[in-house]
Amino acid sequence: MEESTRAKIMRLLGWGQTAIHIGFIPAVLLLGYLNADPKPSLLRLISPLAA
């Protein structure tokens, strides 16, 4: 494998890892919000201290 190809793959894996790290918790929250019955208000979803 050429060095330039290896560098491109490593850069792509780095971007993918960053995207998963940043997007995992919001994705879990979104899935929970979409499947909730009854749906909580958006403020209550974002802030655990909201009454």
PDB file of N, CA, C and O in Angstrom, chain B, residues numbered from 101:
ATOM      1  N   MET B 101       0.850  -1.171   0.000  1.00  0.00           N
ATOM      2  CA  MET B 101       0.000   0.000   0.000  1.00  0.00           C
ATOM      3  C   MET B 101       0.901   1.241   0.000  1.00  0.00           C
ATOM      4  O   MET B 101       1.880   1.320   0.741  1.00  0.00           O
ATOM      5  N   GLU B 102       0.550   2.178  -0.829  1.00  0.00           N
ATOM      6  CA  GLU B 102       1.361   3.391  -0.916  1.00  0.00           C
ATOM      7  C   GLU B 102       1.194   4.248   0.329  1.00  0.00           C
ATOM      8  O   GLU B 102       0.183   4.179   1.028  1.00  0.00           O
ATOM      9  N   GLU B 103       2.204   5.048   0.582  1.00  0.00           N
ATOM     10  CA  GLU B 103       2.199   5.888   1.785  1.00  0.00           C
ATOM     11  C   GLU B 103       1.090   6.939   1.724  1.00  0.00           C
ATOM     12  O   GLU B 103       0.481   7.251   2.748  1.00  0.00           O
ATOM     13  N   SER B 104       0.823   7.486   0.543  1.00  0.00           N
ATOM     14  CA  SER B 104      -0.240   8.495   0.430  1.00  0.00           C
ATOM     15  C   SER B 104      -1.618   7.872   0.687  1.00  0.00           C
ATOM     16  O   SER B 104      -2.479   8.496   1.308  1.00  0.00           O
ATOM     17  N   THR B 105      -1.818   6.654   0.212  1.00  0.00           N
ATOM     18  CA  THR B 105      -3.084   5.963   0.460  1.00  0.00           C
ATOM     19  C   THR B 105      -3.248   5.666   1.941  1.00  0.00           C
ATOM     20  O   THR B 105      -4.330   5.836   2.503  1.00  0.00           O
ATOM     21  N   ARG B 106      -2.171   5.224   2.564  1.00  0.00           N
ATOM     22  CA  ARG B 106      -2.204   4.933   3.993  1.00  0.00           C
ATOM     23  C   ARG B 106      -2.528   6.194   4.792  1.00  0.00           C
ATOM     24  O   ARG B 106      -3.289   6.140   5.757  1.00  0.00           O
ATOM     25  N   ALA B 107      -1.953   7.329   4.392  1.00  0.00           N
ATOM     26  CA  ALA B 107      -2.210   8.595   5.087  1.00  0.00           C
ATOM     27  C   ALA B 107      -3.668   9.016   4.922  1.00  0.00           C
ATOM     28  O   ALA B 107      -4.279   9.511   5.869  1.00  0.00           O
ATOM     29  N   LYS B 108      -4.224   8.824   3.736  1.00  0.00           N
ATOM     30  CA  LYS B 108      -5.625   9.181   3.505  1.00  0.00           C
ATOM     31  C   LYS B 108      -6.565   8.315   4.336  1.00  0.00           C
ATOM     32  O   LYS B 108      -7.548   8.810   4.887  1.00  0.00           O
ATOM     33  N   ILE B 109      -6.264   7.027   4.427  1.00  0.00           N
ATOM     34  CA  ILE B 109      -7.093   6.128   5.231  1.00  0.00           C
ATOM     35  C   ILE B 109      -7.018   6.506   6.703  1.00  0.00           C
ATOM     36  O   ILE B 109      -8.040   6.525   7.389  1.00  0.00           O
ATOM     37  N   MET B 110      -5.829   6.806   7.193  1.00  0.00           N
ATOM     38  CA  MET B 110      -5.671   7.191   8.592  1.00  0.00           C
ATOM     39  C   MET B 110      -6.406   8.492   8.892  1.00  0.00           C
ATOM     40  O   MET B 110      -7.010   8.634   9.955  1.00  0.00           O
ATOM     41  N   ARG B 111      -6.358   9.444   7.956  1.00  0.00           N
ATOM     42  CA  ARG B 111      -7.073  10.707   8.145  1.00  0.00           C
ATOM     43  C   ARG B 111      -8.584  10.469   8.155  1.00  0.00           C
ATOM     44  O   ARG B 111      -9.303  11.075   8.950  1.00  0.00           O
ATOM     45  N   LEU B 112      -9.067   9.586   7.273  1.00  0.00           N
ATOM     46  CA  LEU B 112     -10.486   9.254   7.234  1.00  0.00           C
ATOM     47  C   LEU B 112     -10.925   8.576   8.528  1.00  0.00           C
ATOM     48  O   LEU B 112     -12.000   8.878   9.047  1.00  0.00           O
ATOM     49  N   LEU B 113     -10.115   7.670   9.053  1.00  0.00           N
ATOM     50  CA  LEU B 113     -10.440   7.013  10.317  1.00  0.00           C
ATOM     51  C   LEU B 113     -10.455   8.012  11.469  1.00  0.00           C
ATOM     52  O   LEU B 113     -11.281   7.899  12.375  1.00  0.00           O
ATOM     53  N   GLY B 114      -9.554   8.982  11.443  1.00  0.00           N
ATOM     54  CA  GLY B 114      -9.546  10.022  12.475  1.00  0.00           C
ATOM     55  C   GLY B 114     -10.817  10.850  12.441  1.00  0.00           C
ATOM     56  O   GLY B 114     -11.400  11.141  13.486  1.00  0.00           O
ATOM     57  N   TRP B 115     -11.250  11.230  11.243  1.00  0.00           N
ATOM     58  CA  TRP B 115     -12.493  11.993  11.107  1.00  0.00           C
ATOM     59  C   TRP B 115     -13.691  11.175  11.572  1.00  0.00           C
ATOM     60  O   TRP B 115     -14.585  11.692  12.241  1.00  0.00           O
ATOM     61  N   GLY B 116     -13.701   9.893  11.210  1.00  0.00           N
ATOM     62  CA  GLY B 116     -14.801   9.027  11.625  1.00  0.00           C
ATOM     63  C   GLY B 116     -14.870   8.872  13.134  1.00  0.00           C
ATOM     64  O   GLY B 116     -15.954   8.900  13.716  1.00  0.00           O
ATOM     65  N   GLN B 117     -13.717   8.710  13.766  1.00  0.00           N
ATOM     66  CA  GLN B 117     -13.675   8.577  15.222  1.00  0.00           C
ATOM     67  C   GLN B 117     -14.181   9.854  15.890  1.00  0.00           C
ATOM     68  O   GLN B 117     -14.925   9.789  16.869  1.00  0.00           O
ATOM     69  N   THR B 118     -13.784  11.000  15.372  1.00  0.00           N
ATOM     70  CA  THR B 118     -14.245  12.275  15.922  1.00  0.00           C
ATOM     71  C   THR B 118     -15.756  12.421  15.756  1.00  0.00           C
ATOM     72  O   THR B 118     -16.441  12.868  16.676  1.00  0.00           O
ATOM     73  N   ALA B 119     -16.272  12.050  14.597  1.00  0.00           N
ATOM     74  CA  ALA B 119     -17.715  12.154  14.355  1.00  0.00           C
ATOM     75  C   ALA B 119     -18.499  11.257  15.309  1.00  0.00           C
ATOM     76  O   ALA B 119     -19.556  11.650  15.801  1.00  0.00           O
ATOM     77  N   ILE B 120     -17.992  10.064  15.571  1.00  0.00           N
ATOM     78  CA  ILE B 120     -18.680   9.157  16.499  1.00  0.00           C
ATOM     79  C   ILE B 120     -18.619   9.698  17.916  1.00  0.00           C
ATOM     80  O   ILE B 120     -19.609   9.631  18.645  1.00  0.00           O
ATOM     81  N   HIS B 121     -17.473  10.235  18.319  1.00  0.00           N
ATOM     82  CA  HIS B 121     -17.350  10.781  19.672  1.00  0.00           C
ATOM     83  C   HIS B 121     -18.289  11.961  19.890  1.00  0.00           C
ATOM     84  O   HIS B 121     -18.898  12.086  20.952  1.00  0.00           O
ATOM     85  N   ILE B 122     -18.407  12.823  18.888  1.00  0.00           N
ATOM     86  CA  ILE B 122     -19.246  14.012  19.029  1.00  0.00           C
ATOM     87  C   ILE B 122     -20.730  13.670  18.881  1.00  0.00           C
ATOM     88  O   ILE B 122     -21.568  14.283  19.543  1.00  0.00           O
ATOM     89  N   GLY B 123     -21.066  12.712  18.031  1.00  0.00           N
ATOM     90  CA  GLY B 123     -22.458  12.457  17.704  1.00  0.00           C
ATOM     91  C   GLY B 123     -23.154  11.374  18.494  1.00  0.00           C
ATOM     92  O   GLY B 123     -24.365  11.210  18.347  1.00  0.00           O
ATOM     93  N   PHE B 124     -22.444  10.622  19.332  1.00  0.00           N
ATOM     94  CA  PHE B 124     -23.072   9.478  19.995  1.00  0.00           C
ATOM     95  C   PHE B 124     -24.140   9.903  20.995  1.00  0.00           C
ATOM     96  O   PHE B 124     -25.270   9.420  20.922  1.00  0.00           O
ATOM     97  N   ILE B 125     -23.815  10.784  21.918  1.00  0.00           N
ATOM     98  CA  ILE B 125     -24.775  11.194  22.949  1.00  0.00           C
ATOM     99  C   ILE B 125     -25.985  11.908  22.331  1.00  0.00           C
ATOM    100  O   ILE B 125     -27.115  11.588  22.700  1.00  0.00           O
ATOM    101  N   PRO B 126     -25.796  12.863  21.402  1.00  0.00           N
ATOM    102  CA  PRO B 126     -26.984  13.461  20.775  1.00  0.00           C
ATOM    103  C   PRO B 126     -27.856  12.438  20.043  1.00  0.00           C
ATOM    104  O   PRO B 126     -29.080  12.567  20.034  1.00  0.00           O
ATOM    105  N   ALA B 127     -27.242  11.430  19.432  1.00  0.00           N
ATOM    106  CA  ALA B 127     -28.030  10.403  18.749  1.00  0.00           C
ATOM    107  C   ALA B 127     -28.850   9.590  19.743  1.00  0.00           C
ATOM    108  O   ALA B 127     -30.008   9.273  19.473  1.00  0.00           O
ATOM    109  N   VAL B 128     -28.268   9.251  20.882  1.00  0.00           N
ATOM    110  CA  VAL B 128     -29.002   8.507  21.912  1.00  0.00           C
ATOM    111  C   VAL B 128     -30.154   9.348  22.449  1.00  0.00           C
ATOM    112  O   VAL B 128     -31.258   8.837  22.640  1.00  0.00           O
ATOM    113  N   LEU B 129     -29.905  10.640  22.696  1.00  0.00           N
ATOM    114  CA  LEU B 129     -30.973  11.520  23.173  1.00  0.00           C
ATOM    115  C   LEU B 129     -32.095  11.642  22.149  1.00  0.00           C
ATOM    116  O   LEU B 129     -33.273  11.630  22.508  1.00  0.00           O
ATOM    117  N   LEU B 130     -31.732  11.760  20.881  1.00  0.00           N
ATOM    118  CA  LEU B 130     -32.741  11.871  19.828  1.00  0.00           C
ATOM    119  C   LEU B 130     -33.577  10.603  19.734  1.00  0.00           C
ATOM    120  O   LEU B 130     -34.800  10.680  19.614  1.00  0.00           O
ATOM    121  N   LEU B 131     -32.944   9.451  19.787  1.00  0.00           N
ATOM    122  CA  LEU B 131     -33.700   8.199  19.740  1.00  0.00           C
ATOM    123  C   LEU B 131     -34.637   8.067  20.935  1.00  0.00           C
ATOM    124  O   LEU B 131     -35.774   7.618  20.792  1.00  0.00           O
ATOM    125  N   GLY B 132     -34.160   8.458  22.109  1.00  0.00           N
ATOM    126  CA  GLY B 132     -35.016   8.414  23.286  1.00  0.00           C
ATOM    127  C   GLY B 132     -36.180   9.377  23.178  1.00  0.00           C
ATOM    128  O   GLY B 132     -37.294   9.056  23.592  1.00  0.00           O
ATOM    129  N   TYR B 133     -35.933  10.548  22.628  1.00  0.00           N
ATOM    130  CA  TYR B 133     -36.994  11.546  22.473  1.00  0.00           C
ATOM    131  C   TYR B 133     -38.042  11.071  21.463  1.00  0.00           C
ATOM    132  O   TYR B 133     -39.242  11.235  21.683  1.00  0.00           O
ATOM    133  N   LEU B 134     -37.586  10.489  20.370  1.00  0.00           N
ATOM    134  CA  LEU B 134     -38.520  10.051  19.336  1.00  0.00           C
ATOM    135  C   LEU B 134     -39.363   8.861  19.787  1.00  0.00           C
ATOM    136  O   LEU B 134     -40.501   8.708  19.343  1.00  0.00           O
ATOM    137  N   ASN B 135     -38.823   8.023  20.660  1.00  0.00           N
ATOM    138  CA  ASN B 135     -39.545   6.826  21.092  1.00  0.00           C
ATOM    139  C   ASN B 135     -40.281   7.015  22.412  1.00  0.00           C
ATOM    140  O   ASN B 135     -40.902   6.071  22.901  1.00  0.00           O
ATOM    141  N   ALA B 136     -40.231   8.203  23.002  1.00  0.00           N
ATOM    142  CA  ALA B 136     -40.862   8.440  24.299  1.00  0.00           C
ATOM    143  C   ALA B 136     -42.377   8.576  24.137  1.00  0.00           C
ATOM    144  O   ALA B 136     -42.877   9.081  23.133  1.00  0.00           O
ATOM    145  N   ASP B 137     -43.076   8.112  25.153  1.00  0.00           N
ATOM    146  CA  ASP B 137     -44.527   8.255  25.160  1.00  0.00           C
ATOM    147  C   ASP B 137     -44.954   8.595  26.575  1.00  0.00           C
ATOM    148  O   ASP B 137     -44.879   7.692  27.408  1.00  0.00           O
ATOM    149  N   PRO B 138     -45.379   9.747  26.933  1.00  0.00           N
ATOM    150  CA  PRO B 138     -45.577  10.969  26.160  1.00  0.00           C
ATOM    151  C   PRO B 138     -44.261  11.710  25.945  1.00  0.00           C
ATOM    152  O   PRO B 138     -43.311  11.552  26.711  1.00  0.00           O
ATOM    153  N   LYS B 139     -44.225  12.501  24.915  1.00  0.00           N
ATOM    154  CA  LYS B 139     -43.004  13.233  24.587  1.00  0.00           C
ATOM    155  C   LYS B 139     -42.772  14.367  25.584  1.00  0.00           C
ATOM    156  O   LYS B 139     -43.676  15.160  25.850  1.00  0.00           O
ATOM    157  N   PRO B 140     -41.550  14.441  26.140  1.00  0.00           N
ATOM    158  CA  PRO B 140     -41.241  15.555  27.044  1.00  0.00           C
ATOM    159  C   PRO B 140     -41.036  16.839  26.245  1.00  0.00           C
ATOM    160  O   PRO B 140     -40.789  16.800  25.039  1.00  0.00           O
ATOM    161  N   SER B 141     -41.141  17.973  26.931  1.00  0.00           N
ATOM    162  CA  SER B 141     -40.880  19.232  26.239  1.00  0.00           C
ATOM    163  C   SER B 141     -39.392  19.315  25.918  1.00  0.00           C
ATOM    164  O   SER B 141     -38.571  18.659  26.561  1.00  0.00           O
ATOM    165  N   LEU B 142     -39.059  20.110  24.939  1.00  0.00           N
ATOM    166  CA  LEU B 142     -37.663  20.238  24.525  1.00  0.00           C
ATOM    167  C   LEU B 142     -36.812  20.816  25.647  1.00  0.00           C
ATOM    168  O   LEU B 142     -35.662  20.410  25.812  1.00  0.00           O
ATOM    169  N   LEU B 143     -37.350  21.755  26.420  1.00  0.00           N
ATOM    170  CA  LEU B 143     -36.607  22.340  27.538  1.00  0.00           C
ATOM    171  C   LEU B 143     -36.299  21.283  28.595  1.00  0.00           C
ATOM    172  O   LEU B 143     -35.186  21.242  29.119  1.00  0.00           O
ATOM    173  N   ARG B 144     -37.248  20.449  28.905  1.00  0.00           N
ATOM    174  CA  ARG B 144     -37.026  19.390  29.898  1.00  0.00           C
ATOM    175  C   ARG B 144     -36.012  18.367  29.380  1.00  0.00           C
ATOM    176  O   ARG B 144     -35.252  17.799  30.164  1.00  0.00           O
ATOM    177  N   LEU B 145     -35.997  18.131  28.083  1.00  0.00           N
ATOM    178  CA  LEU B 145     -35.048  17.198  27.496  1.00  0.00           C
ATOM    179  C   LEU B 145     -33.629  17.731  27.594  1.00  0.00           C
ATOM    180  O   LEU B 145     -32.704  16.975  27.893  1.00  0.00           O
ATOM    181  N   ILE B 146     -33.445  19.022  27.346  1.00  0.00           N
ATOM    182  CA  ILE B 146     -32.107  19.615  27.333  1.00  0.00           C
ATOM    183  C   ILE B 146     -31.594  19.859  28.738  1.00  0.00           C
ATOM    184  O   ILE B 146     -30.433  19.568  29.028  1.00  0.00           O
ATOM    185  N   SER B 147     -32.428  20.385  29.610  1.00  0.00           N
ATOM    186  CA  SER B 147     -31.985  20.763  30.952  1.00  0.00           C
ATOM    187  C   SER B 147     -32.604  19.846  32.002  1.00  0.00           C
ATOM    188  O   SER B 147     -33.825  19.829  32.163  1.00  0.00           O
ATOM    189  N   PRO B 148     -31.780  19.088  32.714  1.00  0.00           N
ATOM    190  CA  PRO B 148     -32.340  18.214  33.751  1.00  0.00           C
ATOM    191  C   PRO B 148     -32.875  18.990  34.952  1.00  0.00           C
ATOM    192  O   PRO B 148     -33.612  18.427  35.761  1.00  0.00           O
ATOM    193  N   LEU B 149     -32.522  20.268  35.089  1.00  0.00           N
ATOM    194  CA  LEU B 149     -32.973  21.079  36.215  1.00  0.00           C
ATOM    195  C   LEU B 149     -34.280  21.808  35.933  1.00  0.00           C
ATOM    196  O   LEU B 149     -34.842  22.439  36.829  1.00  0.00           O
ATOM    197  N   ALA B 150     -34.775  21.728  34.690  1.00  0.00           N
ATOM    198  CA  ALA B 150     -36.020  22.421  34.342  1.00  0.00           C
ATOM    199  C   ALA B 150     -37.191  21.749  35.052  1.00  0.00           C
ATOM    200  O   ALA B 150     -37.291  20.523  35.097  1.00  0.00           O
ATOM    201  N   ALA B 151     -38.067  22.572  35.601  1.00  0.00           N
ATOM    202  CA  ALA B 151     -39.190  22.019  36.376  1.00  0.00           C
ATOM    203  C   ALA B 151     -40.406  21.790  35.527  1.00  0.00           C
ATOM    204  O   ALA B 151     -41.432  21.330  36.029  1.00  0.00           O
TER     205      ALA B 151
END
